[in-house]
Amino acid sequence: MPAIKPSCVRDLKLRVNLADVVSRVVTLKKAGGSRLKGLCPFHNEKTPSFNVDPEKGFYKCFGCGKAGDAITFVRETEQLSFTEAVEALGQRHGIAIEYEEGSGPSREERSLRQELFDIHERAAAHFHEAFRAPGAAGDFMRAYWTGERRFEPALADEFRIGAAAPDGGGLGAAIQRMRYSEEALRRCGLFFIRDDAMITVGALRPRFRGRLMIPIRDHQGRVVAFTARQTALTPEDDPARDAKYVNSPETPIFTKGHLLFNLDRARSAVGEGRPFVMVEGQLDALRCWSVGLKTAVAPQGTSITEGELALLRRYHPEVECFFDSDDAGQKAALRMLPMALKAGVEVRFLTLAGDAKVDPDLLFLEHGIKAYDEVRRGALSAIAFAC
């Protein structure tokens, strides 16, 4: 890895506000003087013991003992090397990173993780441009979004909803022009590439074709994966043609059991009387957002995991579970219960009266935000729901 000048590291620590760095992960509140306090991101706790002193540029948890500066925090929470953490902070805060003479990073030396983040951002832009562009694929997907799914066009722009054309839409050529490393192209999950194939445009067979593309962001707002919804444009030779939803495979920047859809936005909306609302799918969460319920999140997979609940616990200890009212949804809610107790999350369950088999997407579409207040009145505690 390239060596960063010590003077650059010192300058970065002085210029970067530690509170801004930590607040991407931890909800901080004033704790007297210049100090701030929040729930520790490194262990489960109910009473905040994680202290941040922006003036000194230092944090310490009096529960588990973890301590350090902005660079240490990024290293620990994002599993980065020292150089990668400094580069990440420099990029986010507009600070140029200076390297020892002859030690600057070449294209080959760029962090694989950073390349993968960059590839996914460019792919998200490519898919969204295709969604908005005139032509068969864009026209179809916009009609599908506003007609069949009944979402507003503005929501597609806000969440950068995309379109993958039936032939791949030239994504491979667009990505290859940026001259990423071969390892990044093979491991990004956007293409099918034979192990023995040379990396050419023809070798980059797109994984997603003829599908509505939903970018998946991590809790810091970086695009790390996609969920692709089957449509009438999905070609017959698609390896997953019969799958309604196809997700990106796991990569060095994406582990589905450690990520929740919309957490990057929802974590800023939770607070006293505003718990997280856990729904089953991304479109459910988007529907919640569209009617004004800004705390909705969804697991990136078929069921919630302990890691996802621990991630929620960093920001707020209360979650309302609002899964579909069919048998599968209720079984998923029951599986969540013991994991929530283990993670220290207080969970309540939102249910619909009677035997109506209605999902949150349809409920909020038909009744708006007032439906949330109605189902909250009948919320069940963990014990009541289990019984």
Phi, psi and chi 1 to 4 in degrees:
 res  aa     phi    psi   chi1   chi2   chi3   chi4
   1 MET       -  147.2  -66.2  -68.1  -72.9      -
   2 PRO   -66.9  149.7   25.0  -35.1      -      -
   3 ALA   -92.1  128.8      -      -      -      -
   4 ILE   -91.9  139.4  -62.5  173.3      -      -
   5 LYS   -61.5  133.7  -70.9 -176.4  177.3 -179.5
   6 PRO   -56.3  -35.7  -26.4   35.9      -      -
   7 SER   -64.4  -33.6   58.8      -      -      -
   8 CYS   -67.7  -40.5  177.3      -      -      -
   9 VAL   -63.3  -44.2  174.5      -      -      -
  10 ARG   -63.0  -42.0  -70.0 -166.5  -63.6  -89.4
  11 ASP   -63.6  -41.5 -179.6   57.0      -      -
  12 LEU   -62.2  -42.8 -178.3  135.9      -      -
  13 LYS   -63.1  -34.1  -70.1 -178.9 -179.6 -179.9
  14 LEU   -74.7  -34.1  -70.3  171.7      -      -
  15 ARG   -87.9  -25.8  -66.6  174.0   61.1 -175.8
  16 VAL   -88.9  127.4  170.6      -      -      -
  17 ASN   -78.9  118.1 -172.7  -45.3      -      -
  18 LEU   -59.2  -35.8  178.4   60.1      -      -
  19 ALA   -61.9  -37.6      -      -      -      -
  20 ASP   -65.3  -37.7  -67.5  -20.8      -      -
  21 VAL   -67.7  -48.5  175.6      -      -      -
  22 VAL   -69.9  -35.8  173.4      -      -      -
  23 SER   -68.2  -11.9   61.8      -      -      -
  24 ARG   -68.7  -19.7  -66.7  167.7   65.8   97.5
  25 VAL  -119.7  -36.0  178.1      -      -      -
  26 VAL  -119.7  135.5  178.9      -      -      -
  27 THR   -79.2  115.9  -60.2      -      -      -
  28 LEU  -104.5  145.1  -63.4  172.5      -      -
  29 LYS  -131.0  152.7  -63.7 -178.3  179.5  179.1
  30 LYS   -62.4  141.6  -69.5 -175.6  177.4 -179.4
  31 ALA  -133.3   25.6      -      -      -      -
  32 GLY   102.4  130.9      -      -      -      -
  33 GLY    63.0 -135.5      -      -      -      -
  34 SER   -93.1   -3.1   64.1      -      -      -
  35 ARG   -74.1  150.4  -70.4 -169.4  -52.5  109.9
  36 LEU  -127.5  157.2  -57.8  166.6      -      -
  37 LYS  -141.8  149.1 -176.5  179.0  -76.6 -170.3
  38 GLY  -161.3 -179.7      -      -      -      -
  39 LEU   -74.9  133.5  -66.2  172.1      -      -
  40 CYS   -64.4  132.1 -179.8      -      -      -
  41 PRO   -80.4   -5.3   30.8  -35.4      -      -
  42 PHE  -102.6  -10.0  -55.8  114.1      -      -
  43 HIS  -156.8  159.8   78.6  -72.3      -      -
  44 ASN   -78.1  133.3  -70.3  -30.7      -      -
  45 GLU  -154.7  153.4   60.3  177.9    7.8      -
  46 LYS   -99.6  -28.6  -66.0 -175.5  177.7 -179.5
  47 THR  -108.2  124.6  -57.8      -      -      -
  48 PRO   -58.2  128.2  -23.2   34.6      -      -
  49 SER  -132.3    9.2   59.6      -      -      -
  50 PHE   -94.4  112.1 -174.1   78.7      -      -
  51 ASN  -107.0  138.8  -73.2 -100.0      -      -
  52 VAL  -125.7  129.5  175.3      -      -      -
  53 ASP  -116.3   95.6 -169.4  -30.7      -      -
  54 PRO   -62.4  -31.7  -21.7   33.9      -      -
  55 GLU   -66.9  -39.5  -70.1 -173.4   -3.7      -
  56 LYS   -88.6  -12.5  -64.7 -179.2  178.8  178.8
  57 GLY    67.9   37.7      -      -      -      -
  58 PHE  -139.9  141.9 -169.3   77.8      -      -
  59 TYR  -124.1  155.6   67.9   84.5      -      -
  60 LYS  -155.7  136.5 -179.1  175.3  176.6   61.9
  61 CYS  -101.2  122.2  175.5      -      -      -
  62 PHE   -85.2    4.0  -69.0   95.9      -      -
  63 GLY   -94.8  -49.2      -      -      -      -
  64 CYS  -110.1  -10.5   68.2      -      -      -
  65 GLY    90.1   -4.2      -      -      -      -
  66 LYS   -62.6  138.0  -68.9  -83.7 -169.9  178.5
  67 ALA  -153.8  159.7      -      -      -      -
  68 GLY   160.7 -165.4      -      -      -      -
  69 ASP  -112.2 -167.1   55.3   24.0      -      -
  70 ALA   -61.4  -40.5      -      -      -      -
  71 ILE   -66.4  -44.3  -62.0  172.5      -      -
  72 THR   -59.6  -42.0  -50.6      -      -      -
  73 PHE   -62.3  -45.2 -172.9   83.3      -      -
  74 VAL   -65.5  -41.0  171.9      -      -      -
  75 ARG   -58.7  -46.5  -69.3 -171.2   67.6 -179.9
  76 GLU   -72.4  -41.0  -62.8 -103.3   -8.8      -
  77 THR   -83.1  -22.1   56.2      -      -      -
  78 GLU  -115.4    3.6  -60.5 -178.3   37.7      -
  79 GLN    54.0   53.8  -66.8   77.8   52.2      -
  80 LEU  -111.9  158.4  -58.6  180.0      -      -
  81 SER   -74.1  170.8   68.5      -      -      -
  82 PHE   -58.7  -49.2  176.1   83.3      -      -
  83 THR   -61.7  -43.2  -60.7      -      -      -
  84 GLU   -63.1  -39.6  -70.5  172.1  -25.3      -
  85 ALA   -65.2  -43.2      -      -      -      -
  86 VAL   -63.8  -42.9  172.1      -      -      -
  87 GLU   -63.5  -40.0  -69.6  173.3  -18.9      -
  88 ALA   -64.0  -44.1      -      -      -      -
  89 LEU   -64.7  -40.5  -75.9  168.9      -      -
  90 GLY   -61.3  -43.1      -      -      -      -
  91 GLN   -65.4  -43.1 -177.9 -178.5   41.8      -
  92 ARG   -70.1  -30.1  -67.0  168.5 -165.7  169.4
  93 HIS  -110.9   11.9  -63.1  -87.1      -      -
  94 GLY    65.9   35.7      -      -      -      -
  95 ILE  -110.4  122.5  -60.3  171.6      -      -
  96 ALA   -71.0  134.1      -      -      -      -
  97 ILE   -94.5  129.7  -56.9  -57.8      -      -
  98 GLU  -106.3  136.2  -60.8  177.3   -1.8      -
  99 TYR  -112.4  156.6  -58.8   88.9      -      -
 100 GLU   -60.1  148.2  -63.1  -72.2    3.7      -
 101 GLU   -53.9  128.9 -172.5  173.9   -9.5      -
 102 GLY    76.7    8.8      -      -      -      -
 103 SER  -117.0    3.1 -176.9      -      -      -
 104 GLY   -62.7  152.6      -      -      -      -
 105 PRO   -73.8  129.1   27.3  -33.3      -      -
 106 SER   -83.7  176.3   64.6      -      -      -
 107 ARG   -58.0  -41.2  178.4  178.3   61.3   81.8
 108 GLU   -67.5  -25.6  -69.3   77.0   13.3      -
 109 GLU   -91.1   -5.3  -67.8  170.8  -37.6      -
 110 ARG   -59.3  144.2  -83.7 -172.1  -64.3 -179.5
 111 SER   -56.1  131.3  159.0      -      -      -
 112 LEU   -58.0  -43.5  172.7   63.7      -      -
 113 ARG   -59.9  -43.8  -74.4  171.1   55.3   86.0
 114 GLN   -65.4  -38.5 -166.3   57.2   53.5      -
 115 GLU   -60.6  -42.7  -78.8 -166.2  -73.5      -
 116 LEU   -66.5  -39.6  -65.1  178.3      -      -
 117 PHE   -60.3  -44.3  -75.5  129.6      -      -
 118 ASP   -64.7  -43.8 -165.6   31.0      -      -
 119 ILE   -59.6  -43.1  -72.6  173.0      -      -
 120 HIS   -69.5  -35.9  -81.3   81.5      -      -
 121 GLU   -63.5  -41.9  -76.2  -68.3  -17.3      -
 122 ARG   -68.9  -36.8  -67.1 -176.9 -176.6  -81.1
 123 ALA   -65.8  -40.8      -      -      -      -
 124 ALA   -61.5  -42.1      -      -      -      -
 125 ALA   -64.5  -40.7      -      -      -      -
 126 HIS   -61.6  -48.2  177.1   90.5      -      -
 127 PHE   -65.4  -39.3  -70.5  135.3      -      -
 128 HIS   -69.0  -38.5 -174.0   54.1      -      -
 129 GLU   -61.7  -39.4  -71.5  171.4    6.3      -
 130 ALA   -65.9  -35.2      -      -      -      -
 131 PHE   -63.8  -39.9  178.6   90.0      -      -
 132 ARG   -86.2  -18.0  -60.8 -175.5   62.2 -175.3
 133 ALA   -75.1  147.4      -      -      -      -
 134 PRO   -68.0  150.7   25.1  -33.6      -      -
 135 GLY   134.1  171.8      -      -      -      -
 136 ALA   -59.3  -49.6      -      -      -      -
 137 ALA   -67.4  -47.8      -      -      -      -
 138 GLY   -63.8  -44.2      -      -      -      -
 139 ASP   -60.5  -43.2  -67.5  -14.1      -      -
 140 PHE   -64.0  -47.5  175.9   89.3      -      -
 141 MET   -66.9  -36.5  -67.9  -61.6 -179.0      -
 142 ARG   -66.6  -39.5  -70.1 -166.8  -58.8  -83.0
 143 ALA   -66.4  -39.0      -      -      -      -
 144 TYR   -62.9  -43.3  173.3   80.9      -      -
 145 TRP   -64.8  -47.8  178.6 -104.7      -      -
 146 THR   -86.2  -29.3   58.8      -      -      -
 147 GLY   -90.4  -65.7      -      -      -      -
 148 GLU   -71.1  -42.6 -171.4  167.6  -19.6      -
 149 ARG   -88.3  -18.7  -56.6  -53.0  -49.4 -164.3
 150 ARG    60.8   45.6  -62.5  164.4   69.6 -177.6
 151 PHE  -105.4  155.1  -75.6  115.5      -      -
 152 GLU   -77.8  147.1  -66.7  -64.3  -36.6      -
 153 PRO   -57.7  -34.5  -25.4   34.6      -      -
 154 ALA   -62.1  -31.9      -      -      -      -
 155 LEU   -67.5  -35.4 -170.2   70.3      -      -
 156 ALA   -63.9  -38.0      -      -      -      -
 157 ASP   -69.9  -39.9  -70.3  -25.2      -      -
 158 GLU   -63.5  -39.9 -173.2  173.6    3.3      -
 159 PHE  -102.0    6.9  -77.1   82.6      -      -
 160 ARG    53.2   48.7  -66.9  172.0   73.0 -167.6
 161 ILE   -62.7  141.5  -60.1  -59.2      -      -
 162 GLY  -126.7  176.8      -      -      -      -
 163 ALA  -131.6  130.0      -      -      -      -
 164 ALA  -103.6  116.5      -      -      -      -
 165 ALA   -65.0  156.5      -      -      -      -
 166 PRO   -57.5  -26.8  -25.8   34.6      -      -
 167 ASP   -98.8    9.1   62.7   -4.2      -      -
 168 GLY    96.0  -19.0      -      -      -      -
 169 GLY    68.2   20.0      -      -      -      -
 170 GLY    76.5   17.9      -      -      -      -
 171 LEU   -62.0  -42.3  176.3   64.1      -      -
 172 GLY   -58.6  -45.5      -      -      -      -
 173 ALA   -65.6  -40.4      -      -      -      -
 174 ALA   -64.9  -41.4      -      -      -      -
 175 ILE   -71.2  -40.7  -66.5  -64.8      -      -
 176 GLN   -67.1  -28.4 -165.8  172.3   42.1      -
 177 ARG   -62.0  -21.3  -79.5 -163.6  -63.1  -90.2
 178 MET   -83.0   -4.5  -56.3  -51.0  -61.4      -
 179 ARG    58.6   50.9  -59.6 -174.7   64.1 -169.5
 180 TYR   -75.4  164.0  -66.4  105.2      -      -
 181 SER   -67.5  156.3   67.7      -      -      -
 182 GLU   -61.7  -39.1  179.7  174.0  -30.8      -
 183 GLU   -61.7  -41.9 -176.1  178.9   10.9      -
 184 ALA   -64.2  -40.8      -      -      -      -
 185 LEU   -65.4  -38.5  -67.2  173.6      -      -
 186 ARG   -72.3  -30.1  -71.7 -173.4 -179.7  -83.9
 187 ARG  -104.9    1.4  -59.7 -175.3   67.0 -178.1
 188 CYS   -74.4  -20.2   68.6      -      -      -
 189 GLY    84.9   -0.1      -      -      -      -
 190 LEU   -88.5  -12.8  -65.4  171.6      -      -
 191 PHE  -134.5  155.0  -51.8  104.2      -      -
 192 PHE   -95.4  121.0  -65.1  113.9      -      -
 193 ILE  -133.1  124.6  -53.9  173.7      -      -
 194 ARG   -63.8  145.7  -64.5 -162.4  -38.9  -89.4
 195 ASP   -58.8  -35.1  -69.1  -19.1      -      -
 196 ASP   -96.3    6.3   59.6  -12.9      -      -
 197 ALA   -83.4  141.2      -      -      -      -
 198 MET   -74.7  146.5  -66.0 -177.4   62.9      -
 199 ILE   -79.8   96.5  -60.3  -61.7      -      -
 200 THR  -125.0  169.2   63.0      -      -      -
 201 VAL   -56.8  -41.0  173.6      -      -      -
 202 GLY   -66.7  -23.0      -      -      -      -
 203 ALA   -80.9  -15.8      -      -      -      -
 204 LEU   -90.0   82.4  -59.0  179.6      -      -
 205 ARG   -80.2  119.3  -66.1  171.3   47.8 -126.9
 206 PRO   -64.8  136.4   22.8  -33.1      -      -
 207 ARG   -73.1  -33.1 -178.8  179.9  -63.9  -87.7
 208 PHE  -112.0  123.3  -54.7  115.1      -      -
 209 ARG  -140.5  135.8  -65.8 -178.9  -64.6  149.8
 210 GLY    62.3   34.7      -      -      -      -
 211 ARG  -130.0  153.0  -69.1  177.6  179.8  -93.9
 212 LEU   -76.1  128.6 -176.9   80.0      -      -
 213 MET  -105.0  124.7  -58.0  -59.4  -64.5      -
 214 ILE  -113.2  112.1  -55.8  171.7      -      -
 215 PRO   -66.9  138.2  -17.7   30.8      -      -
 216 ILE  -107.7  124.1  -53.5  -58.5      -      -
 217 ARG  -109.8  149.2  -65.5  173.7  173.9   81.5
 218 ASP   -79.6 -178.8   64.5   10.4      -      -
 219 HIS   -67.8  -10.4   63.2  -73.9      -      -
 220 GLN   -98.6    4.2  -64.1 -172.3   40.0      -
 221 GLY    88.0   10.6      -      -      -      -
 222 ARG   -91.3  133.6  -59.6  171.0  -61.0 -168.9
 223 VAL   -68.6  123.9  179.2      -      -      -
 224 VAL  -123.7  -11.4  -63.9      -      -      -
 225 ALA  -168.6 -178.7      -      -      -      -
 226 PHE  -140.1  149.3  -66.3   91.5      -      -
 227 THR  -110.8  131.1  -72.3      -      -      -
 228 ALA  -116.5  119.7      -      -      -      -
 229 ARG   -91.0  127.3  176.7   56.5  162.0   89.6
 230 GLN   -60.3  141.5  179.2 -159.5   77.1      -
 231 THR  -137.4 -179.0   70.5      -      -      -
 232 ALA   -66.4  -15.9      -      -      -      -
 233 LEU   -84.8  -10.7  -66.8 -175.1      -      -
 234 THR   -63.0  121.3  -52.7      -      -      -
 235 PRO   -69.9  154.8   23.4  -32.6      -      -
 236 GLU   -63.7  -29.2  -68.1  -66.1  -26.5      -
 237 ASP   -88.3    8.9   64.3  -13.3      -      -
 238 ASP   -63.7  127.0 -173.9  -32.1      -      -
 239 PRO   -57.5  -24.6  -24.8   34.3      -      -
 240 ALA  -117.5   37.3      -      -      -      -
 241 ARG   -53.5  -37.5  175.5   65.3  177.9   82.6
 242 ASP   -84.9   -7.0  -65.0  -29.1      -      -
 243 ALA   -81.9  125.1      -      -      -      -
 244 LYS   -63.3  -42.2 -174.5  178.4  -68.6 -173.7
 245 TYR  -124.5  137.6  -69.1   93.1      -      -
 246 VAL  -123.2  129.2  174.0      -      -      -
 247 ASN  -105.3  155.9  -62.7  -43.5      -      -
 248 SER   -59.2  146.8  -67.2      -      -      -
 249 PRO   -71.6  164.3   29.5  -36.1      -      -
 250 GLU   -69.5  141.4  -66.1 -164.2   -8.2      -
 251 THR  -136.4  178.2   70.0      -      -      -
 252 PRO   -60.1  -16.9  -29.8   38.1      -      -
 253 ILE  -113.3    2.6   62.1  170.8      -      -
 254 PHE  -140.1  113.9  172.4   57.1      -      -
 255 THR  -124.1  112.3  -57.4      -      -      -
 256 LYS   -61.8  -29.0   66.2  179.4 -178.4 -179.7
 257 GLY   -77.5   -1.5      -      -      -      -
 258 HIS  -116.6   20.9  -64.9  166.7      -      -
 259 LEU  -144.5  143.5 -177.9  147.7      -      -
 260 LEU  -125.9  130.3  -72.5  152.5      -      -
 261 PHE   -63.8  133.4  178.6   76.0      -      -
 262 ASN    75.0    7.0 -160.4   44.5      -      -
 263 LEU   -63.9  -32.3 -179.6   58.0      -      -
 264 ASP   -60.1  -31.1   58.8  -48.2      -      -
 265 ARG   -93.3  -43.2  -70.4  178.6  168.5   89.6
 266 ALA   -64.0  -31.7      -      -      -      -
 267 ARG   -64.0  -22.4   67.2 -171.9 -179.6   89.9
 268 SER   -84.2  -11.5  -60.7      -      -      -
 269 ALA  -102.0  -16.7      -      -      -      -
 270 VAL   -74.1  158.8  -66.3      -      -      -
 271 GLY   171.3 -165.2      -      -      -      -
 272 GLU   -59.3  120.8 -171.1   67.4   31.3      -
 273 GLY    77.7    2.6      -      -      -      -
 274 ARG  -129.4   75.4  -58.3 -172.1  -52.9  -82.2
 275 PRO   -76.2  167.1   31.0  -36.8      -      -
 276 PHE   -62.8  147.2  -76.5  112.5      -      -
 277 VAL  -117.7  115.5  176.7      -      -      -
 278 MET   -91.8  119.0  178.1   77.7   69.9      -
 279 VAL  -115.8  172.1  -68.1      -      -      -
 280 GLU   -79.3  -39.7  -78.4 -169.0   62.9      -
 281 GLY  -132.3  168.4      -      -      -      -
 282 GLN   -62.6  -39.7  -66.5   95.6  -17.6      -
 283 LEU   -69.1  -30.8  -67.8  179.3      -      -
 284 ASP   -62.0  -46.0  -68.8  -30.0      -      -
 285 ALA   -64.0  -39.1      -      -      -      -
 286 LEU   -65.2  -37.5  -72.0  171.1      -      -
 287 ARG   -64.2  -43.8 -179.0   67.8   65.3 -163.5
 288 CYS   -57.2  -47.1  -68.5      -      -      -
 289 TRP   -60.7  -40.1 -175.7  -86.7      -      -
 290 SER   -66.2  -26.1   72.1      -      -      -
 291 VAL   -98.3    2.1  -60.1      -      -      -
 292 GLY   106.6    1.0      -      -      -      -
 293 LEU   -89.7   94.1 -179.8   52.8      -      -
 294 LYS   -88.8   -0.2  -54.5  -62.6 -174.2 -179.8
 295 THR  -102.6   11.2   61.7      -      -      -
 296 ALA   -78.2  136.9      -      -      -      -
 297 VAL  -134.4  162.7  -64.3      -      -      -
 298 ALA  -141.1  141.2      -      -      -      -
 299 PRO   -68.8  149.7   24.6  -32.6      -      -
 300 GLN   -94.9   73.6 -176.4   61.0   28.3      -
 301 GLY   158.3 -170.6      -      -      -      -
 302 THR   -80.1  -19.7   56.2      -      -      -
 303 SER  -153.0  159.4   61.1      -      -      -
 304 ILE   -72.0  153.0 -168.6   70.5      -      -
 305 THR  -122.9  164.4   67.6      -      -      -
 306 GLU   -62.0  -38.1  -69.5 -177.1   12.7      -
 307 GLY   -62.7  -38.6      -      -      -      -
 308 GLU   -68.4  -39.3  -69.8  166.4  -24.3      -
 309 LEU   -67.8  -38.2  -72.2  167.7      -      -
 310 ALA   -63.6  -35.5      -      -      -      -
 311 LEU   -65.5  -42.6 -172.0   57.6      -      -
 312 LEU   -61.1  -40.0  -75.5 -178.2      -      -
 313 ARG   -61.8  -23.9 -176.0   66.1 -177.7   81.2
 314 ARG   -60.8  -32.1  -69.0 -176.3 -174.6  179.3
 315 TYR  -104.6  -34.0  -54.9  104.3      -      -
 316 HIS  -162.5  139.5 -164.2   68.3      -      -
 317 PRO   -86.9    0.5   31.1  -34.9      -      -
 318 GLU  -117.6  137.5  -61.1  176.3   -0.2      -
 319 VAL  -137.0  135.7  177.3      -      -      -
 320 GLU  -104.8  123.7  -66.9  175.9  -19.2      -
 321 CYS   -94.0  119.8  177.9      -      -      -
 322 PHE  -130.0   76.5 -167.8   15.9      -      -
 323 PHE   -89.7  167.5  -75.4  178.1      -      -
 324 ASP   -54.7  150.5  -67.1   -1.9      -      -
 325 SER   -84.7    3.6   57.1      -      -      -
 326 ASP   -78.4  176.0   58.1   15.5      -      -
 327 ASP   -60.4  -41.4  -70.3  -18.7      -      -
 328 ALA   -62.8  -41.9      -      -      -      -
 329 GLY   -65.8  -40.9      -      -      -      -
 330 GLN   -71.2  -33.9  -64.3  -53.1  -68.2      -
 331 LYS   -66.8  -38.0  -72.9  178.8 -179.8  177.7
 332 ALA   -64.2  -38.1      -      -      -      -
 333 ALA   -64.9  -39.8      -      -      -      -
 334 LEU   -66.6  -36.8  -78.9  171.5      -      -
 335 ARG   -65.8  -29.0  -72.7 -165.3  -61.0  -89.4
 336 MET   -71.3  -30.4  172.1 -177.1  169.6      -
 337 LEU   -54.7  -56.4 -179.1   53.3      -      -
 338 PRO   -64.2  -31.8   21.1  -32.2      -      -
 339 MET   -68.4  -36.7  -70.0 -174.5  -73.9      -
 340 ALA   -64.9  -41.0      -      -      -      -
 341 LEU   -63.1  -41.4  -65.3  173.8      -      -
 342 LYS   -66.2  -35.9 -176.7  177.2  179.3 -179.5
 343 ALA   -81.8   -5.2      -      -      -      -
 344 GLY    77.9   27.3      -      -      -      -
 345 VAL  -102.1  129.5  171.6      -      -      -
 346 GLU   -85.0  116.1  179.9 -177.7  -20.5      -
 347 VAL  -115.5  137.9   60.6      -      -      -
 348 ARG  -123.1  154.8  -67.4  173.3   63.4   81.0
 349 PHE  -116.3  126.6  -65.8   86.4      -      -
 350 LEU   -94.4  126.3  -54.2 -176.5      -      -
 351 THR  -130.6  157.8   59.2      -      -      -
 352 LEU   -96.9  141.6  -63.1  170.8      -      -
 353 ALA   -66.1  147.0      -      -      -      -
 354 GLY    74.4 -156.8      -      -      -      -
 355 ASP  -106.3   18.3  -63.3  -35.8      -      -
 356 ALA   -61.4  127.6      -      -      -      -
 357 LYS   -95.3   76.4  -56.3  -61.3 -177.4 -175.4
 358 VAL  -120.4  137.4  179.7      -      -      -
 359 ASP   -98.2  163.2   59.0   36.8      -      -
 360 PRO   -57.8  -34.9  -26.5   35.4      -      -
 361 ASP   -56.7  -52.9 -177.5   13.3      -      -
 362 LEU   -69.0  -38.9 -178.7   59.1      -      -
 363 LEU   -60.6  -49.7 -179.7   70.2      -      -
 364 PHE   -73.2  -30.6  -70.0  129.2      -      -
 365 LEU   -60.7  -42.4  172.8   63.2      -      -
 366 GLU   -84.8  -30.0  -66.2 -177.2  -15.0      -
 367 HIS  -121.7   -6.9  -58.4  -71.7      -      -
 368 GLY    71.3 -163.3      -      -      -      -
 369 ILE   -66.4  -23.5 -169.1   63.5      -      -
 370 LYS   -62.8  -24.7   66.5  179.5 -178.4  180.0
 371 ALA   -64.6  -30.7      -      -      -      -
 372 TYR   -64.8  -45.4  175.6   55.4      -      -
 373 ASP   -61.8  -36.0  -63.9  -33.6      -      -
 374 GLU   -68.2  -46.1  -67.1  174.6    3.5      -
 375 VAL   -71.9  -26.9  -65.0      -      -      -
 376 ARG   -65.3  -32.3  -76.5 -166.9   90.0 -174.2
 377 ARG   -63.9  -25.4  -76.5 -165.0  -73.9  -90.8
 378 GLY  -104.7   18.6      -      -      -      -
 379 ALA   -60.2  142.7      -      -      -      -
 380 LEU  -108.4  141.4  -60.4  175.7      -      -
 381 SER   -69.3  168.9   67.6      -      -      -
 382 ALA   -58.6  -44.4      -      -      -      -
 383 ILE   -66.2  -44.2  -66.1  176.2      -      -
 384 ALA   -63.5  -39.6      -      -      -      -
 385 PHE   -67.4  -41.6 -178.6   77.7      -      -
 386 ALA   -66.2  -29.5      -      -      -      -
 387 CYS   -85.1      -  -65.3      -      -      -
